[in-house]
């Protein structure tokens, strides 16, 4: 078959003029770029959201550590007062109580959207209040009745066990 006799099959694409072909190509490119842009936007949004949740988690963990540190500071101040009857130990004791209260309020705010965590906080707060009550009683016994009575009140009050339960509860939060 010769080139002159070969029939050319004409397709609809071949009938389009140059302007139509350019517009179609441009439209396809714009569509592809739009899809890529939307996917990139969605990925970026997810990345930002994940970063915010990670930051939130770190803030919760730091606040849990503050509760624990305040508990330890409170106990140290209580023991200092118990041994010395020096009222200057009661200032750090009061500061630790306030620090612990602020940290608990922050934990409540951080976990307000999580019912399970709020229930855990309720239990932790009940333990904390019991520990504060026992520590206050020991301090009062020491103030009124002396070192020996204060030491007996410390042992009888179960403060160590309460503290251990509170710390164990805090650790379950981290685990």
Buried (B, 14 or more C-beta within 10 A) or exposed (E): EEEEEEEEEEEEEEEEEEEEEEEEEEEEEEEEEEEEEEEEEEEEEEEEEEEEEEEEEEBBEEBBEBBBBBBEBBBBBBBBBBEEBEEEBBEBBEBBBEBBBBBBEBBBEBBEEEEEBEEBBEEBBEBBEBBBEBBBBBBEBBBEEEEEBBBEBBEEBBBEEBBEBBBEBBEEBEE
